[in-house]
Amino acid sequence: MKALIVDDEVIIRTGLAKVIPWQELGFELLPLCGSAEDAMPVIEQELPQLVLTDIRMNGLDGLTLAAFIRSKSPDTETIVYTGYDNFSYAQQALREGVSDYLLKTSRPDDIIRAALQAKERILIRRQQLAEQAKKESSYRDQLLRMWLSGTLSSQEAELAAVTLLKGRGQMQGISGEMISEHEDETLRGLFPAYEVAVVRADGWDNGQEQLLLFAVENMLKDCLCCAVLRAESRLIVVCYEAQHGWARDWEHICKHVEQHLKCRLFAGIGSASLYPSRVYISSQEAQRAADFRLVSADKRAMNIHEIQQRDGYPVLISAEDEAGCVHCIKGGNPDLLRQWVTTHISKLLNEPRATPESVMAYIHSIVTGTRRWLEKYADSLSMSLQPIVWRADALVSAAGADRMQWERAIFIQLQEVLQYYRDLADQTAGSIVTRAMHYIREHADGTLTLQHVAKEVHIHPHHLSERFKVETGMNYIEFVTQARMERAGTLLKESGAKVADIGRSVGYEDVKYFSQLFKKHTGCTPSEYRGGKS
């Protein structure tokens, strides 16, 4: 807290500065002022929490200064002191909002007591303001959730718009009763509109997701007239004064935020509406558009009209591409297989007709095709083949993962096919690495140390680690983590256990760290995954 002493007598103002232990009281003492005229610009600039001033000074008096403080910094506590015990001074001081009135004959203890009482009043006001702000924030979030969910009536929605968007919708927008349905398109260019965007952000270190969303939210509020709701790993932004070509504006806005925060953004945009009561429709559309991040071809924004033009192609891998994948598997080189995955995922995600559903179907067709080929190969050798478990839930959904997550998940599935093929080619149904992989998948908990698994398959840990890398293209820890996330995904879908309990069951005591890893591998938090969100 800052404190300022104002007195035209040098001895008194320097004495107050030295005698009173301001720093111990929790105040930073500003440079002393010899007149009200000198103090006024300091007060405007510094906004001190406490001002101690004489009443009778050359030039403007202390009561005039108190009136100035009340107009410029109403939260400042003002203590006046005088050498005259004049009741009329005390009355006027109270009218000017003075907190305390002391005589110059007061002892230092009296001044200290007055300063501490002023400090206590300041702290109480701060606490009250914080509690009020918290209640207001909670109320605004609840109102915004109801508005976005479509549970408000038309009149309630209009009131929500006024409340959440600072009344601008009421001043410049229109009421839903003022025009009829068929006039929408004609009036769309004449009146401001409401539009919803769902914004995803990433690019900061693990554990900083909420801090990043907070920073993005603040920048968006500086750029737009909007109300923002933080929902798990995304922001839902209700914008006002939407104009034609809004998605192009969002491309620019996202780029601007990215440059300042060193992050990556993607915005799904719903359609604009003249009516506050239709905001929930724009919200649903924005969520759908946000699901297209994976197939956005590096765009920063996509609107509902763009995605409605997509027919979901392709959904099946071509015979030629499947043959190329099989060729990489038969080559037995994990690096070549990873390169094939990278190339084909890039081709798939840049397809202008692709949708999250078509991408998911395409990936299923890849794994199904290679598994079918492997089964035929085993039959040709008159050998039995252990069932390959296709863990579709490891990919979550095309709406919930980024490109790197998809590549990693698909590679893991195909790498397992490659490992089976190696076993068959070597005329063995149980190589050391394959047995280790099976054990890891069956015991995806906290016991999966390298030493423990190596003991189960009767090999030295160092040798297992080396062979794991050579034969699978990934290190031991990467595979164990992936297996644990797959097990966690299954438990989230099939059981009602708490997220913390599921995290412990797969080897993570720290639920926050578990949630961070789960999101890194699947693209969404455990709660979102369980709820079917992305």
N, C-alpha and C positions, 0 to 999 in steps of 0.2 A: 504494500500500500504506500501511496505517496502523500507527503504532508508538506504544507507551505505556510511559512510565517510571514505576516505582513505588518510592518510597524515603521513609522517614520523616524523613530528614535533608534539610533545605531546600538546604543548600549542595551536597550531592552530586547531588540530582535536577536542580537548576537548572544545575549545572556540566555534567552529561551532556547536557542539552538544548542548551547553548551550544557546548560543545567539539566535539561530534560533528556533522558537516554532514549532518543527516538528509535534508534536501531533495535534496542532491546525490546521496545514496545511493538516492533513489527512495522515501522514506518521508514521509508526512504525520504530523507529530508531534501527538498528541492532548494535551489539557490534562493537566498533570502531576498525579499522585496521591500523597498522603502516607501512605497506608496500604492494606493489602489490602482493608479494608472499603470504602474509597472507590473502589478500582479495580474491584471486582466488578460493580456496576451498569453501569459504563462498558464493561467487557468484554462483558457480555450485550447491550448495545445496539449498540456499534460493531463488535464482532467484529474486533479488530485482528489484523493478520498477524504482528506481532512485539510481545512484551512483555519489557521489561528490568526485573528486579526484584531488590531486596535480599532476602537470606534472613531475617536477624534484624531484625524491626521490632516496634514496639509493637503490641499486639493480635495479630491473626493473622500468622503468619510467611509468608515467600515460598514455602516448599514447600507450605503449605496453599493458597496462591493458585495455585500451579502445578497442584495437583490439581483446583482449581475450573476452571481454564482447560481442562484436559484433558476435563472433563465437559461444559462449555458450548461450547467452541470448539476441538475437537480438531485442527483444521488450523493453529492458531496456534503459531508458533515462540516458545518461552520460553527466555530467557537469564537465568540467576541469577548474582549476584555476591555475594561476602561478604568480610569482613576476616579470616575464620578459615580456614586451610588444614586443614580437618577432613575426613578421608576418609569418615566416616559421613554427612556432609552430601552429599558427592558421590554416594554410593550411593543415598541417599534421593531425591536430585534425579533420578537416572536412572530410578528406579521411578515417579516422578511425570510422566515424559515430558518432562523438561527437555532442550532441544536443546544447550545449551552451559553451561559452568560456569566463571566467571571470578573472579579475586581482585580486590579493590578496588585492589590495587597495580598492576593491569594498565594498560598505556599506552593512550592513545586509539587508536593503530594496532591494538592487539589487539581493542578493542571494535568498531572499524570492520570489521576482518576477520571477526569473529564475526557482525556484522550482515549483511555481504555474503554470507557462507556460508549464513546463514538465508534470505536472499532467494533465493539460487540454489536451495536446496531447495524453497522455495515455488514457484518458476517451473517446476522439474522436475515437481513434483506436478501443477501446473496443466496442463502439457503432456500428462502421462500421463492425467489425467482427461479432457482434450479428446479424445485419441486413443481412449480407452476408450469415451467417449460416442459418438464417430463410428462405431466398430465396432458398438456396441450398436444405434445408430440404423439402420445398414445392415442388420444382422441382423433387426431388427424389421420393416423395410420389406420385406425378402425373404420373411420368414415371412408377413407380411400379404398380400403378392401371391400367394403359394402358397395361402393360405387362401381368398382371394377367387376364385382361379381354379378351385377344386375339385379340386386335385391331391393334397390331403392325405387320408389315411384318417380314419375316424371318430375313432379314438383320437388321431391327430395333430392333428385339428381341435380336439378338446377341450383338448389341451395348448396349442395356439396361443391358444385363448380365455383360458386361465389366464395364459399368458405376457404376452399383449398387453393384457389387461383387468385386470391386477394381481390375478389370482386370484379376483375376485369371482364369476366364472361358476362356479368350482368350489365356492365356499362356499354360494351361493344358488341356482344353477341345478340342472339335472338331467342325468344321463347319457343318451345315446341308447339305452342298453340297458335303462333302467329302465321305459320304457313302450312300448306298441305303437302302430302307425300310427293305428288308429281312435280312440285316446284323445286325439289331439292337441287337438281342439276343446274337449273337456271340461276338459283340463288347462291350456289356454292362459291362462285367467284366474287360475289358481292359481300358476303358476310364471313367473319372469321369462323373457324371450325375447331373441333376437338379431335385429337388424334393420339393414339397410344403407340409407344415403342417399347419393346422388351430388349434390354441391353445386357450383353454378357461381356465380362472383362477378365483378362488373364495376363500373365507375363511377369507378375511379381513373385517373390519367393514363396514357398509353401508356408502357410500360417498367416499370410498377409492378405488373404482374399477379401476379408471384410474391410480391412483398412483401404484396400484398393477401391472397393465399391463405394466407400464413404468419400474418397477423393474424387471419383468420377461423378458421384451425385452432386457434390459441391460445384464442380465445373459445369455440369449440365444446367444447374440452377442459375449460374452466371450467364449462360448462353441463351437460355430459353425461358419463356413464361411457362412453368410446368409444376406439377406435383409429382413427387417421386416416392415409390414404395420399394424398400429393400426386401426381396423375397429369396431367402437362401443364397444362391449363387448368381442372382441376376437382379437387375433393376427394372421396375415397371414404371414407365414415365408417361404421364398424361400431359400432353402438350396443348397449348392454346394458341390461336392465331396461325394454324397450319395453312400453308399456301400450296399451290399447285407445284408439283415437282419436289415434294417433301423428302423423298428418299435421296435425291441428289444433295439436298441440304444436309441430311444425316451423314452422308459420305464425308462431307466437308467437316461437320462437327466432330465425328469420330476421329478423323485425322488430326484435328486440332487438339483433342484431348490426348490422343496417343503421343503426340510430340511433346506435350508438357509432362505427362506422367510416365512416359517410357513403358507403355503397356500395349495390349492389343484389344480392340473392341469389335463387337459385331452387334448390329441393331436390326431387329425384325420390326417392321412397321405395319400397323393396321390401317384400315381405310379411314379417311376423315369423315366426320359427321357434324352437321349443324346442331344436333341435339345432344345435350348432356346425358339424356336417358339412353343413348345408344353407345356410350363410351365402352360399355362392357363387351359389345360386339367387336369394336376395334381392338380391345384387349385380347380377346380370343384369337383374332386374326394376327395380331402382333406375335403372340406366343407361337402360333403355327409358323409364321415367317422366320422367327428366331430359330426354329428347329432346323432350318436349312443352312445353318452356318457351315456344316461340313461340306456341303455341295455348292457353296457360294462362289467358288472360283476366285477366292481371295478378295471378294467385295467386302466392304465394311458395313453395308446395309442392303437389305432386300425388303421390298414391300409385298403386301398380300397379292397385288395384281400381277407381279412378276411370277410368283410361285404358282399361281392359278393357271399359268400358261404351260406348266410342266406336266407331261403325261407319264412320267416314271419309266424312263428307258435308260439303260437296259436292265432287265431283271434276271437274265441268265447269261452265264459265261459262254462265249462262242467255242465251237469245237477247236478252232485254231489256237485260241488263248489257253484252253484247257490242255491241249497238247504241249504248249510251251511250258506250262506249269509242271506237267508230268516229266518233261525233259529235265527241268531243273532238279526235281526230286530224284530222278534216276541218276543224275550226275553226283548226288551225294554231297554237294558243297553248300553248306548253309548260307555262305555269303552270296552265292549266285541266286539262291532262293529268295533271300532278303531283297536283292536287287530287283528280281522279278516282281515281288510284292510292291515295292516302291513305285516301279514304273506303271504297273496296272492300276494301283490305287489312284495315282495321279491322273491317269486317263479317265478312270471312272468318276472321280470327284469333279473333274472339269467338264463333264458331259452336261450341256445346257438343258437337257430334258430330265436329268436325274432328280429324284426325290429321296428323302430319308428311307422310305419304304422300299424303293427300287434298289437302293444301295444295299440295304439289309438282305434283300432277296438274292442279289448278285453274289454277296459274300457267302451266303448259304450254298449257293450253287457251286461255288469254287470248292468248298470243303466236301460237299456231297459228291461232286464229280471225282475228286482225287481219292476219296475213300472208296468209291465204287471201283475205280481203276485198281487200287491196292488189293481189294478183295478178289478181283479177277486174276491178278498176278499171283496171289497166294493159291488160288484154285489151280492155276497152271502148274504150280510146283507140287500140287497135291499136299499142301501144308495147311494146317489150321491157323486161323488168325484171331488173336484176341480182339474182342470188340473195341473199336476206337470210340471214345466218348467225345462227341461234338458238343462242346460247352458254349452254346449260343448265348447264354446269359453273360459270358465274359465280355461280350461286345456291348452290353447294355442296349443301346439303340443308336441309330445314326444321328439322332438329335442330341445325344448326350456326350459324345466323344469328339476330340479333335483328331486331326489327321495322324499325328504321331501315335496316339493311342490306338487308332484303328490299325495302323501298319503293324504295331507291336503285337496286338491281339491276333490278327490274321496270321502273322508269321509264326506265332507260337503254335497255332492249330496246324499249319502246313508243315512246320518243323517236326511235329509229332508224327505226321504221315511219313516224312523223310526218315525218321528214326525207325519206324516199323519196317520200311522198305530195306533199310540197312540190315536189320535183323534177319529178314527173309533172305536177302542176298547172301548173307553169311551162313544161311541154313541154321539159324538159331532163333528160337522164339523168346529168348530172354537175355539179351545182352545186359551188361552191368548198368549202363546208363539208362536203358529202358526200364529195368527193374527199379532203379533209383527214382525215376520219374513216376512210376506207378505208386511207389511207397509214399512219395511226397504228396501226391494227389489224395491218397487215402488218409494221410495223417497231417493235414494242413493246419497244424497248431504250433504251439511254442516249443515243441521238442525237436524241431527240424534243423538241428545244427548240422554242419557238414560232417562233424565227427560221428554223430549219431547215425546219420543215413549211411555213411561209409561203412560203419560197423554192420548195418543191416544187410548190405550187399557184399560184405567180405572183401573190402579193398581199402588201401591207405587213403586217408582224406585228401592228401595232396594229389594223388593219382586220379581220384574221382573228380576233383575240381578241374584238372587238366583235360580229362576225357570229356567232361561235361561241356566245356567250352568248344572243343574241337568238333564234337558230334552234334551239338545243338545250335551253335552259333551265339549262345548267350551264357552268361556266367551263372553259377549256382544260385546266388542270392536273387537274381532277376527271376529265375524260374520259381523259386520258393515263394517270393512275393506275389507273383501272378497266381500261383495255386491257392494261396491264402485269400486273395481277393475273390477268386472264383468261388471258394467255399463260403466266404462271407456273403457274396451275392445270393447264393442258394439259400442260406439261412435267413437272409433278409426277406426273401420272397416266400419261403415256406414255413417260417416260424414267427411267433409274436414276441420273441426275445428282445430285450433292450439292445440298442446299438452298442453300448458299453460292454454288455455281456457277450455279444457276438464278437466284438473286437478282442476280448480276452480269450474267447474260445479258439481264435485263430492265431493267438500268440502276441497280442498287443495289449499291454496293460493301460497305456495312455490312449484314451478314447479320442483325444484331439489329433494325435499323430496317426492313429488308425484312420480317422475320417479324411485326413489330408492325403494319405496313401491311396485310400479308396477312390477319392475324387481324381487323383492323378492317373489312376489306371482305368477308370470307367467314365470320367467326364462329369460325374454328378456326386453329390454327397450321399451317404447311406440313407438319410431320411428321404431325399428325393427319389432314390432308387426304389426304396420300399413303396413309396407312394405312386410310382409310375411316372414321375415327373422327369424332365430332362432339361 
